[in-house]
Every structure is written in C-alpha cells, then in structure tokens.
Amino acid sequence: MPKNKTHSGTKKRFRLTKNGKKGCKIFHEHTNNVHKFHEKTGPENRRVAKDQEVSKADRKLIKKLLGI
C-alpha cells in the first residue's frame, strides 16, 4: 500500500496544539497581516496579529490533509 503524503500547502498554513492528535486544536493566521499597516487602526492590527482557531466544520478536512 502506498503511504499517505501530507499536503505541503496545508502544513505551512496551519499549526496544531500539543494536546495529542485526537483532541488537538488547529490554528491559522488571520488575513490582512502582511502590509499596509498605516491604513489600518491599532485595534485591527492587534486583532489580526493573533492566531485564530479553525472552525469545527473544517477540522476534519484539515486533519486529513495533515495526515492525522
């Protein structure tokens, strides 16, 4: 049987907590956190700097792409 490969784009965009593979949380970075910070307000800059947890509906697909 061939081995399953992890999706290289997915492993760059998401990170897992170290709470085990079954009950782990998946986080992703916010959008709009690359450039043009002079056009954004301070509270918006601070909000997009934090990672956000992936929605429950998307967890199954992302875990499959990560090979978990």
N, CA, C, O and CB atoms as a CASP TS submission, in Angstrom:
PFRMAT TS
TARGET T0000
AUTHOR 0000-0000-0000
METHOD Language model
MODEL 1
PARENT N/A
ATOM      1  N   MET     1       0.839  -1.194   0.000  1.00  0.00           N
ATOM      2  CA  MET     1       0.000   0.000   0.000  1.00  0.00           C
ATOM      3  C   MET     1       0.878   1.250   0.000  1.00  0.00           C
ATOM      4  O   MET     1       1.865   1.318   0.733  1.00  0.00           O
ATOM      5  CB  MET     1      -0.951   0.002   1.222  1.00  0.00           C
ATOM      6  N   PRO     2       0.522   2.235  -0.817  1.00  0.00           N
ATOM      7  CA  PRO     2       1.292   3.482  -0.798  1.00  0.00           C
ATOM      8  C   PRO     2       0.993   4.283   0.470  1.00  0.00           C
ATOM      9  O   PRO     2      -0.088   4.182   1.050  1.00  0.00           O
ATOM     10  CB  PRO     2       0.980   4.330  -2.050  1.00  0.00           C
ATOM     11  N   LYS     3       1.976   5.079   0.880  1.00  0.00           N
ATOM     12  CA  LYS     3       1.801   5.908   2.078  1.00  0.00           C
ATOM     13  C   LYS     3       1.046   7.175   1.725  1.00  0.00           C
ATOM     14  O   LYS     3       1.143   7.672   0.603  1.00  0.00           O
ATOM     15  CB  LYS     3       3.165   6.257   2.715  1.00  0.00           C
ATOM     16  N   ASN     4       0.287   7.702   2.693  1.00  0.00           N
ATOM     17  CA  ASN     4      -0.379   8.988   2.508  1.00  0.00           C
ATOM     18  C   ASN     4       0.629  10.104   2.736  1.00  0.00           C
ATOM     19  O   ASN     4       1.398  10.068   3.696  1.00  0.00           O
ATOM     20  CB  ASN     4      -1.593   9.135   3.466  1.00  0.00           C
ATOM     21  N   LYS     5       0.623  11.094   1.851  1.00  0.00           N
ATOM     22  CA  LYS     5       1.521  12.227   1.998  1.00  0.00           C
ATOM     23  C   LYS     5       0.753  13.403   2.583  1.00  0.00           C
ATOM     24  O   LYS     5      -0.430  13.589   2.297  1.00  0.00           O
ATOM     25  CB  LYS     5       2.161  12.606   0.641  1.00  0.00           C
ATOM     26  N   THR     6       1.435  14.198   3.407  1.00  0.00           N
ATOM     27  CA  THR     6       0.801  15.397   3.935  1.00  0.00           C
ATOM     28  C   THR     6       0.781  16.452   2.844  1.00  0.00           C
ATOM     29  O   THR     6       1.682  16.510   2.007  1.00  0.00           O
ATOM     30  CB  THR     6       1.538  15.917   5.201  1.00  0.00           C
ATOM     31  N   HIS     7      -0.247  17.284   2.858  1.00  0.00           N
ATOM     32  CA  HIS     7      -0.395  18.339   1.870  1.00  0.00           C
ATOM     33  C   HIS     7       0.564  19.469   2.238  1.00  0.00           C
ATOM     34  O   HIS     7       0.452  20.043   3.321  1.00  0.00           O
ATOM     35  CB  HIS     7      -1.875  18.847   1.796  1.00  0.00           C
ATOM     36  N   SER     8       1.499  19.792   1.355  1.00  0.00           N
ATOM     37  CA  SER     8       2.568  20.727   1.702  1.00  0.00           C
ATOM     38  C   SER     8       2.044  22.141   1.933  1.00  0.00           C
ATOM     39  O   SER     8       2.604  22.876   2.747  1.00  0.00           O
ATOM     40  CB  SER     8       3.619  20.743   0.607  1.00  0.00           C
ATOM     41  N   GLY     9       0.981  22.537   1.232  1.00  0.00           N
ATOM     42  CA  GLY     9       0.405  23.860   1.457  1.00  0.00           C
ATOM     43  C   GLY     9      -0.310  23.956   2.786  1.00  0.00           C
ATOM     44  O   GLY     9      -0.310  25.009   3.423  1.00  0.00           O
ATOM     45  N   THR    10      -0.920  22.864   3.206  1.00  0.00           N
ATOM     46  CA  THR    10      -1.645  22.857   4.471  1.00  0.00           C
ATOM     47  C   THR    10      -0.694  22.908   5.651  1.00  0.00           C
ATOM     48  O   THR    10      -0.977  23.590   6.636  1.00  0.00           O
ATOM     49  CB  THR    10      -2.528  21.626   4.569  1.00  0.00           C
ATOM     50  N   LYS    11       0.411  22.211   5.579  1.00  0.00           N
ATOM     51  CA  LYS    11       1.337  22.200   6.714  1.00  0.00           C
ATOM     52  C   LYS    11       2.018  23.548   6.904  1.00  0.00           C
ATOM     53  O   LYS    11       2.527  23.825   7.990  1.00  0.00           O
ATOM     54  CB  LYS    11       2.387  21.118   6.526  1.00  0.00           C
ATOM     55  N   LYS    12       2.040  24.398   5.869  1.00  0.00           N
ATOM     56  CA  LYS    12       2.603  25.738   6.003  1.00  0.00           C
ATOM     57  C   LYS    12       1.608  26.721   6.601  1.00  0.00           C
ATOM     58  O   LYS    12       2.013  27.727   7.183  1.00  0.00           O
ATOM     59  CB  LYS    12       3.070  26.243   4.655  1.00  0.00           C
ATOM     60  N   ARG    13       0.317  26.449   6.471  1.00  0.00           N
ATOM     61  CA  ARG    13      -0.700  27.419   6.852  1.00  0.00           C
ATOM     62  C   ARG    13      -1.380  27.146   8.185  1.00  0.00           C
ATOM     63  O   ARG    13      -2.019  28.038   8.743  1.00  0.00           O
ATOM     64  CB  ARG    13      -1.725  27.480   5.802  1.00  0.00           C
ATOM     65  N   PHE    14      -1.255  25.944   8.698  1.00  0.00           N
ATOM     66  CA  PHE    14      -1.940  25.582   9.940  1.00  0.00           C
ATOM     67  C   PHE    14      -0.951  25.015  10.940  1.00  0.00           C
ATOM     68  O   PHE    14       0.069  24.443  10.557  1.00  0.00           O
ATOM     69  CB  PHE    14      -3.065  24.568   9.670  1.00  0.00           C
ATOM     70  N   ARG    15      -1.255  25.175  12.226  1.00  0.00           N
ATOM     71  CA  ARG    15      -0.432  24.571  13.264  1.00  0.00           C
ATOM     72  C   ARG    15      -1.340  23.934  14.298  1.00  0.00           C
ATOM     73  O   ARG    15      -2.468  24.378  14.514  1.00  0.00           O
ATOM     74  CB  ARG    15       0.506  25.619  13.919  1.00  0.00           C
ATOM     75  N   LEU    16      -0.834  22.885  14.935  1.00  0.00           N
ATOM     76  CA  LEU    16      -1.594  22.134  15.926  1.00  0.00           C
ATOM     77  C   LEU    16      -1.076  22.433  17.318  1.00  0.00           C
ATOM     78  O   LEU    16       0.102  22.741  17.498  1.00  0.00           O
ATOM     79  CB  LEU    16      -1.525  20.630  15.642  1.00  0.00           C
ATOM     80  N   THR    17      -1.963  22.341  18.309  1.00  0.00           N
ATOM     81  CA  THR    17      -1.509  22.409  19.684  1.00  0.00           C
ATOM     82  C   THR    17      -0.928  21.049  20.048  1.00  0.00           C
ATOM     83  O   THR    17      -1.143  20.066  19.338  1.00  0.00           O
ATOM     84  CB  THR    17      -2.669  22.814  20.651  1.00  0.00           C
ATOM     85  N   LYS    18      -0.197  20.994  21.145  1.00  0.00           N
ATOM     86  CA  LYS    18       0.469  19.754  21.528  1.00  0.00           C
ATOM     87  C   LYS    18      -0.370  18.956  22.507  1.00  0.00           C
ATOM     88  O   LYS    18       0.169  18.347  23.432  1.00  0.00           O
ATOM     89  CB  LYS    18       1.831  20.049  22.132  1.00  0.00           C
ATOM     90  N   ASN    19      -1.655  18.949  22.323  1.00  0.00           N
ATOM     91  CA  ASN    19      -2.563  18.254  23.235  1.00  0.00           C
ATOM     92  C   ASN    19      -2.921  16.874  22.687  1.00  0.00           C
ATOM     93  O   ASN    19      -4.031  16.396  22.919  1.00  0.00           O
ATOM     94  CB  ASN    19      -3.840  19.085  23.465  1.00  0.00           C
ATOM     95  N   GLY    20      -2.042  16.251  21.996  1.00  0.00           N
ATOM     96  CA  GLY    20      -2.354  14.954  21.400  1.00  0.00           C
ATOM     97  C   GLY    20      -3.016  15.135  20.054  1.00  0.00           C
ATOM     98  O   GLY    20      -3.525  16.214  19.751  1.00  0.00           O
ATOM     99  N   LYS    21      -3.016  14.108  19.255  1.00  0.00           N
ATOM    100  CA  LYS    21      -3.540  14.239  17.894  1.00  0.00           C
ATOM    101  C   LYS    21      -5.055  14.208  17.838  1.00  0.00           C
ATOM    102  O   LYS    21      -5.657  14.836  16.967  1.00  0.00           O
ATOM    103  CB  LYS    21      -2.988  13.146  17.027  1.00  0.00           C
ATOM    104  N   LYS    22      -5.683  13.480  18.762  1.00  0.00           N
ATOM    105  CA  LYS    22      -7.129  13.334  18.673  1.00  0.00           C
ATOM    106  C   LYS    22      -7.865  14.592  19.121  1.00  0.00           C
ATOM    107  O   LYS    22      -8.799  15.039  18.454  1.00  0.00           O
ATOM    108  CB  LYS    22      -7.579  12.154  19.503  1.00  0.00           C
ATOM    109  N   GLY    23      -7.443  15.165  20.257  1.00  0.00           N
ATOM    110  CA  GLY    23      -8.150  16.318  20.793  1.00  0.00           C
ATOM    111  C   GLY    23      -7.437  17.628  20.585  1.00  0.00           C
ATOM    112  O   GLY    23      -7.661  18.577  21.337  1.00  0.00           O
ATOM    113  N   CYS    24      -6.574  17.708  19.573  1.00  0.00           N
ATOM    114  CA  CYS    24      -5.777  18.914  19.384  1.00  0.00           C
ATOM    115  C   CYS    24      -6.608  20.024  18.745  1.00  0.00           C
ATOM    116  O   CYS    24      -7.612  19.774  18.078  1.00  0.00           O
ATOM    117  CB  CYS    24      -4.548  18.611  18.521  1.00  0.00           C
ATOM    118  N   LYS    25      -6.156  21.256  18.973  1.00  0.00           N
ATOM    119  CA  LYS    25      -6.767  22.413  18.336  1.00  0.00           C
ATOM    120  C   LYS    25      -5.922  22.781  17.118  1.00  0.00           C
ATOM    121  O   LYS    25      -4.709  22.571  17.104  1.00  0.00           O
ATOM    122  CB  LYS    25      -6.887  23.618  19.334  1.00  0.00           C
ATOM    123  N   ILE    26      -6.573  23.329  16.105  1.00  0.00           N
ATOM    124  CA  ILE    26      -5.888  23.744  14.888  1.00  0.00           C
ATOM    125  C   ILE    26      -6.026  25.254  14.767  1.00  0.00           C
ATOM    126  O   ILE    26      -7.128  25.793  14.867  1.00  0.00           O
ATOM    127  CB  ILE    26      -6.466  23.017  13.626  1.00  0.00           C
ATOM    128  N   PHE    27      -4.902  25.938  14.551  1.00  0.00           N
ATOM    129  CA  PHE    27      -4.903  27.380  14.434  1.00  0.00           C
ATOM    130  C   PHE    27      -4.403  27.805  13.064  1.00  0.00           C
ATOM    131  O   PHE    27      -3.637  27.093  12.416  1.00  0.00           O
ATOM    132  CB  PHE    27      -4.053  28.005  15.529  1.00  0.00           C
ATOM    133  N   HIS    28      -4.854  28.988  12.632  1.00  0.00           N
ATOM    134  CA  HIS    28      -4.372  29.595  11.389  1.00  0.00           C
ATOM    135  C   HIS    28      -4.183  31.080  11.624  1.00  0.00           C
ATOM    136  O   HIS    28      -4.755  31.645  12.556  1.00  0.00           O
ATOM    137  CB  HIS    28      -5.359  29.339  10.206  1.00  0.00           C
ATOM    138  N   GLU    29      -3.377  31.715  10.778  1.00  0.00           N
ATOM    139  CA  GLU    29      -3.129  33.144  10.897  1.00  0.00           C
ATOM    140  C   GLU    29      -4.277  33.915  10.259  1.00  0.00           C
ATOM    141  O   GLU    29      -4.934  33.435   9.335  1.00  0.00           O
ATOM    142  CB  GLU    29      -1.782  33.526  10.241  1.00  0.00           C
ATOM    143  N   HIS    30      -4.504  35.117  10.771  1.00  0.00           N
ATOM    144  CA  HIS    30      -5.509  35.989  10.189  1.00  0.00           C
ATOM    145  C   HIS    30      -5.029  36.517   8.839  1.00  0.00           C
ATOM    146  O   HIS    30      -3.831  36.546   8.557  1.00  0.00           O
ATOM    147  CB  HIS    30      -5.833  37.152  11.142  1.00  0.00           C
ATOM    148  N   THR    31      -5.971  36.924   8.029  1.00  0.00           N
ATOM    149  CA  THR    31      -5.630  37.606   6.788  1.00  0.00           C
ATOM    150  C   THR    31      -5.346  39.076   7.100  1.00  0.00           C
ATOM    151  O   THR    31      -5.563  39.515   8.230  1.00  0.00           O
ATOM    152  CB  THR    31      -6.777  37.466   5.736  1.00  0.00           C
ATOM    153  N   ASN    32      -4.873  39.828   6.135  1.00  0.00           N
ATOM    154  CA  ASN    32      -4.574  41.263   6.252  1.00  0.00           C
ATOM    155  C   ASN    32      -3.460  41.552   7.249  1.00  0.00           C
ATOM    156  O   ASN    32      -3.469  42.612   7.875  1.00  0.00           O
ATOM    157  CB  ASN    32      -5.818  42.019   6.660  1.00  0.00           C
ATOM    158  N   ASN    33      -2.509  40.650   7.414  1.00  0.00           N
ATOM    159  CA  ASN    33      -1.432  40.856   8.375  1.00  0.00           C
ATOM    160  C   ASN    33      -0.074  40.820   7.686  1.00  0.00           C
ATOM    161  O   ASN    33       0.876  40.242   8.214  1.00  0.00           O
ATOM    162  CB  ASN    33      -1.492  39.798   9.479  1.00  0.00           C
ATOM    163  N   VAL    34       0.024  41.442   6.497  1.00  0.00           N
ATOM    164  CA  VAL    34       1.275  41.411   5.761  1.00  0.00           C
ATOM    165  C   VAL    34       1.815  42.822   5.513  1.00  0.00           C
ATOM    166  O   VAL    34       2.984  43.086   5.793  1.00  0.00           O
ATOM    167  CB  VAL    34       1.083  40.681   4.439  1.00  0.00           C
ATOM    168  N   HIS    35       0.996  43.717   5.001  1.00  0.00           N
ATOM    169  CA  HIS    35       1.461  45.064   4.690  1.00  0.00           C
ATOM    170  C   HIS    35       0.301  46.048   4.785  1.00  0.00           C
ATOM    171  O   HIS    35      -0.823  45.666   5.108  1.00  0.00           O
ATOM    172  CB  HIS    35       2.099  45.112   3.285  1.00  0.00           C
ATOM    173  N   LYS    36       0.581  47.301   4.504  1.00  0.00           N
ATOM    174  CA  LYS    36      -0.381  48.415   4.575  1.00  0.00           C
ATOM    175  C   LYS    36      -0.919  48.628   5.993  1.00  0.00           C
ATOM    176  O   LYS    36      -2.116  48.841   6.189  1.00  0.00           O
ATOM    177  CB  LYS    36      -1.547  48.161   3.619  1.00  0.00           C
ATOM    178  N   PHE    37      -0.024  48.567   6.968  1.00  0.00           N
ATOM    179  CA  PHE    37      -0.466  48.760   8.344  1.00  0.00           C
ATOM    180  C   PHE    37      -0.800  50.222   8.636  1.00  0.00           C
ATOM    181  O   PHE    37      -1.511  50.503   9.601  1.00  0.00           O
ATOM    182  CB  PHE    37       0.604  48.272   9.305  1.00  0.00           C
ATOM    183  N   HIS    38      -0.306  51.153   7.829  1.00  0.00           N
ATOM    184  CA  HIS    38      -0.625  52.557   8.064  1.00  0.00           C
ATOM    185  C   HIS    38      -2.089  52.858   7.737  1.00  0.00           C
ATOM    186  O   HIS    38      -2.622  53.876   8.179  1.00  0.00           O
ATOM    187  CB  HIS    38       0.293  53.453   7.231  1.00  0.00           C
ATOM    188  N   GLU    39      -2.739  51.986   6.972  1.00  0.00           N
ATOM    189  CA  GLU    39      -4.144  52.193   6.624  1.00  0.00           C
ATOM    190  C   GLU    39      -5.095  51.547   7.630  1.00  0.00           C
ATOM    191  O   GLU    39      -6.301  51.791   7.586  1.00  0.00           O
ATOM    192  CB  GLU    39      -4.418  51.644   5.238  1.00  0.00           C
ATOM    193  N   LYS    40      -4.562  50.725   8.535  1.00  0.00           N
ATOM    194  CA  LYS    40      -5.401  50.013   9.493  1.00  0.00           C
ATOM    195  C   LYS    40      -5.285  50.665  10.863  1.00  0.00           C
ATOM    196  O   LYS    40      -4.277  51.298  11.178  1.00  0.00           O
ATOM    197  CB  LYS    40      -5.008  48.521   9.568  1.00  0.00           C
ATOM    198  N   THR    41      -6.315  50.504  11.666  1.00  0.00           N
ATOM    199  CA  THR    41      -6.304  51.049  13.009  1.00  0.00           C
ATOM    200  C   THR    41      -5.478  50.155  13.932  1.00  0.00           C
ATOM    201  O   THR    41      -5.198  49.002  13.607  1.00  0.00           O
ATOM    202  CB  THR    41      -7.737  51.200  13.541  1.00  0.00           C
ATOM    203  N   GLY    42      -5.094  50.697  15.078  1.00  0.00           N
ATOM    204  CA  GLY    42      -4.315  49.931  16.044  1.00  0.00           C
ATOM    205  C   GLY    42      -5.031  48.695  16.542  1.00  0.00           C
ATOM    206  O   GLY    42      -4.432  47.619  16.568  1.00  0.00           O
ATOM    207  N   PRO    43      -6.319  48.806  16.950  1.00  0.00           N
ATOM    208  CA  PRO    43      -7.035  47.612  17.401  1.00  0.00           C
ATOM    209  C   PRO    43      -7.138  46.531  16.322  1.00  0.00           C
ATOM    210  O   PRO    43      -7.089  45.340  16.630  1.00  0.00           O
ATOM    211  CB  PRO    43      -8.420  47.995  17.862  1.00  0.00           C
ATOM    212  N   GLU    44      -7.280  46.940  15.077  1.00  0.00           N
ATOM    213  CA  GLU    44      -7.354  45.956  13.990  1.00  0.00           C
ATOM    214  C   GLU    44      -6.012  45.247  13.809  1.00  0.00           C
ATOM    215  O   GLU    44      -5.967  44.035  13.600  1.00  0.00           O
ATOM    216  CB  GLU    44      -7.777  46.638  12.670  1.00  0.00           C
ATOM    217  N   ASN    45      -4.916  46.013  13.892  1.00  0.00           N
ATOM    218  CA  ASN    45      -3.589  45.409  13.770  1.00  0.00           C
ATOM    219  C   ASN    45      -3.341  44.397  14.873  1.00  0.00           C
ATOM    220  O   ASN    45      -2.781  43.330  14.622  1.00  0.00           O
ATOM    221  CB  ASN    45      -2.508  46.483  13.799  1.00  0.00           C
ATOM    222  N   ARG    46      -3.750  44.719  16.086  1.00  0.00           N
ATOM    223  CA  ARG    46      -3.550  43.789  17.198  1.00  0.00           C
ATOM    224  C   ARG    46      -4.432  42.557  17.055  1.00  0.00           C
ATOM    225  O   ARG    46      -4.031  41.459  17.442  1.00  0.00           O
ATOM    226  CB  ARG    46      -3.835  44.483  18.528  1.00  0.00           C
ATOM    227  N   ARG    47      -5.616  42.727  16.509  1.00  0.00           N
ATOM    228  CA  ARG    47      -6.537  41.596  16.344  1.00  0.00           C
ATOM    229  C   ARG    47      -6.022  40.619  15.298  1.00  0.00           C
ATOM    230  O   ARG    47      -6.075  39.406  15.504  1.00  0.00           O
ATOM    231  CB  ARG    47      -7.934  42.092  15.953  1.00  0.00           C
ATOM    232  N   VAL    48      -5.523  41.134  14.178  1.00  0.00           N
ATOM    233  CA  VAL    48      -5.066  40.234  13.109  1.00  0.00           C
ATOM    234  C   VAL    48      -3.704  39.617  13.424  1.00  0.00           C
ATOM    235  O   VAL    48      -3.301  38.665  12.756  1.00  0.00           O
ATOM    236  CB  VAL    48      -4.993  40.989  11.782  1.00  0.00           C
ATOM    237  N   ALA    49      -2.988  40.133  14.421  1.00  0.00           N
ATOM    238  CA  ALA    49      -1.687  39.572  14.775  1.00  0.00           C
ATOM    239  C   ALA    49      -1.830  38.241  15.502  1.00  0.00           C
ATOM    240  O   ALA    49      -0.895  37.440  15.512  1.00  0.00           O
ATOM    241  CB  ALA    49      -0.908  40.554  15.639  1.00  0.00           C
ATOM    242  N   LYS    50      -2.989  37.992  16.113  1.00  0.00           N
ATOM    243  CA  LYS    50      -3.204  36.762  16.869  1.00  0.00           C
ATOM    244  C   LYS    50      -3.695  35.651  15.951  1.00  0.00           C
ATOM    245  O   LYS    50      -4.376  35.906  14.957  1.00  0.00           O
ATOM    246  CB  LYS    50      -4.208  36.996  18.009  1.00  0.00           C
ATOM    247  N   ASP    51      -3.343  34.427  16.292  1.00  0.00           N
ATOM    248  CA  ASP    51      -3.844  33.271  15.546  1.00  0.00           C
ATOM    249  C   ASP    51      -5.280  32.980  15.952  1.00  0.00           C
ATOM    250  O   ASP    51      -5.692  33.275  17.073  1.00  0.00           O
ATOM    251  CB  ASP    51      -2.953  32.029  15.784  1.00  0.00           C
ATOM    252  N   GLN    52      -6.032  32.401  15.032  1.00  0.00           N
ATOM    253  CA  GLN    52      -7.432  32.074  15.287  1.00  0.00           C
ATOM    254  C   GLN    52      -7.638  30.576  15.127  1.00  0.00           C
ATOM    255  O   GLN    52      -7.024  29.936  14.274  1.00  0.00           O
ATOM    256  CB  GLN    52      -8.369  32.860  14.335  1.00  0.00           C
ATOM    257  N   GLU    53      -8.505  30.037  15.954  1.00  0.00           N
ATOM    258  CA  GLU    53      -8.787  28.607  15.881  1.00  0.00           C
ATOM    259  C   GLU    53      -9.672  28.314  14.670  1.00  0.00           C
ATOM    260  O   GLU    53     -10.559  29.099  14.334  1.00  0.00           O
ATOM    261  CB  GLU    53      -9.463  28.114  17.183  1.00  0.00           C
ATOM    262  N   VAL    54      -9.425  27.196  14.034  1.00  0.00           N
ATOM    263  CA  VAL    54     -10.185  26.785  12.853  1.00  0.00           C
ATOM    264  C   VAL    54     -11.585  26.359  13.286  1.00  0.00           C
ATOM    265  O   VAL    54     -11.764  25.789  14.363  1.00  0.00           O
ATOM    266  CB  VAL    54      -9.463  25.626  12.094  1.00  0.00           C
ATOM    267  N   SER    55     -12.571  26.637  12.443  1.00  0.00           N
ATOM    268  CA  SER    55     -13.947  26.281  12.773  1.00  0.00           C
ATOM    269  C   SER    55     -14.109  24.759  12.834  1.00  0.00           C
ATOM    270  O   SER    55     -13.340  24.006  12.236  1.00  0.00           O
ATOM    271  CB  SER    55     -14.920  26.884  11.741  1.00  0.00           C
ATOM    272  N   LYS    56     -15.113  24.343  13.560  1.00  0.00           N
ATOM    273  CA  LYS    56     -15.349  22.917  13.783  1.00  0.00           C
ATOM    274  C   LYS    56     -15.647  22.185  12.472  1.00  0.00           C
ATOM    275  O   LYS    56     -15.287  21.019  12.313  1.00  0.00           O
ATOM    276  CB  LYS    56     -16.507  22.722  14.766  1.00  0.00           C
ATOM    277  N   ALA    57     -16.298  22.864  11.547  1.00  0.00           N
ATOM    278  CA  ALA    57     -16.665  22.241  10.278  1.00  0.00           C
ATOM    279  C   ALA    57     -15.446  21.921   9.407  1.00  0.00           C
ATOM    280  O   ALA    57     -15.495  21.001   8.590  1.00  0.00           O
ATOM    281  CB  ALA    57     -17.612  23.147   9.517  1.00  0.00           C
ATOM    282  N   ASP    58     -14.361  22.671   9.574  1.00  0.00           N
ATOM    283  CA  ASP    58     -13.180  22.486   8.726  1.00  0.00           C
ATOM    284  C   ASP    58     -12.128  21.570   9.336  1.00  0.00           C
ATOM    285  O   ASP    58     -11.184  21.190   8.643  1.00  0.00           O
ATOM    286  CB  ASP    58     -12.560  23.816   8.432  1.00  0.00           C
ATOM    287  N   ARG    59     -12.255  21.204  10.602  1.00  0.00           N
ATOM    288  CA  ARG    59     -11.223  20.415  11.279  1.00  0.00           C
ATOM    289  C   ARG    59     -10.985  19.059  10.628  1.00  0.00           C
ATOM    290  O   ARG    59      -9.839  18.634  10.482  1.00  0.00           O
ATOM    291  CB  ARG    59     -11.598  20.215  12.721  1.00  0.00           C
ATOM    292  N   LYS    60     -12.043  18.386  10.242  1.00  0.00           N
ATOM    293  CA  LYS    60     -11.915  17.031   9.685  1.00  0.00           C
ATOM    294  C   LYS    60     -11.103  17.055   8.391  1.00  0.00           C
ATOM    295  O   LYS    60     -10.233  16.207   8.191  1.00  0.00           O
ATOM    296  CB  LYS    60     -13.312  16.416   9.424  1.00  0.00           C
ATOM    297  N   LEU    61     -11.379  18.015   7.518  1.00  0.00           N
ATOM    298  CA  LEU    61     -10.670  18.116   6.250  1.00  0.00           C
ATOM    299  C   LEU    61      -9.198  18.463   6.470  1.00  0.00           C
ATOM    300  O   LEU    61      -8.321  17.889   5.825  1.00  0.00           O
ATOM    301  CB  LEU    61     -11.333  19.166   5.354  1.00  0.00           C
ATOM    302  N   ILE    62      -8.930  19.396   7.374  1.00  0.00           N
ATOM    303  CA  ILE    62      -7.546  19.814   7.602  1.00  0.00           C
ATOM    304  C   ILE    62      -6.743  18.680   8.226  1.00  0.00           C
ATOM    305  O   ILE    62      -5.580  18.484   7.871  1.00  0.00           O
ATOM    306  CB  ILE    62      -7.497  21.060   8.505  1.00  0.00           C
ATOM    307  N   LYS    63      -7.335  17.939   9.137  1.00  0.00           N
ATOM    308  CA  LYS    63      -6.642  16.797   9.742  1.00  0.00           C
ATOM    309  C   LYS    63      -6.324  15.743   8.678  1.00  0.00           C
ATOM    310  O   LYS    63      -5.270  15.108   8.720  1.00  0.00           O
ATOM    311  CB  LYS    63      -7.500  16.177  10.876  1.00  0.00           C
ATOM    312  N   LYS    64      -7.227  15.565   7.741  1.00  0.00           N
ATOM    313  CA  LYS    64      -6.984  14.603   6.669  1.00  0.00           C
ATOM    314  C   LYS    64      -5.823  15.048   5.789  1.00  0.00           C
ATOM    315  O   LYS    64      -4.990  14.232   5.394  1.00  0.00           O
ATOM    316  CB  LYS    64      -8.245  14.416   5.823  1.00  0.00           C
ATOM    317  N   LEU    65      -5.767  16.352   5.478  1.00  0.00           N
ATOM    318  CA  LEU    65      -4.685  16.868   4.655  1.00  0.00           C
ATOM    319  C   LEU    65      -3.341  16.820   5.391  1.00  0.00           C
ATOM    320  O   LEU    65      -2.291  16.676   4.765  1.00  0.00           O
ATOM    321  CB  LEU    65      -4.994  18.296   4.224  1.00  0.00           C
ATOM    322  N   LEU    66      -3.381  16.940   6.719  1.00  0.00           N
ATOM    323  CA  LEU    66      -2.155  16.882   7.512  1.00  0.00           C
ATOM    324  C   LEU    66      -1.729  15.448   7.807  1.00  0.00           C
ATOM    325  O   LEU    66      -0.637  15.230   8.332  1.00  0.00           O
ATOM    326  CB  LEU    66      -2.341  17.638   8.812  1.00  0.00           C
ATOM    327  N   GLY    67      -2.564  14.473   7.483  1.00  0.00           N
ATOM    328  CA  GLY    67      -2.219  13.084   7.692  1.00  0.00           C
ATOM    329  C   GLY    67      -2.431  12.613   9.111  1.00  0.00           C
ATOM    330  O   GLY    67      -1.750  11.698   9.574  1.00  0.00           O
ATOM    331  N   ILE    68      -3.377  13.234   9.811  1.00  0.00           N
ATOM    332  CA  ILE    68      -3.671  12.845  11.208  1.00  0.00           C
ATOM    333  C   ILE    68      -4.874  11.939  11.237  1.00  0.00           C
ATOM    334  O   ILE    68      -5.289  11.499  12.309  1.00  0.00           O
ATOM    335  CB  ILE    68      -3.917  14.088  12.103  1.00  0.00           C
TER
END
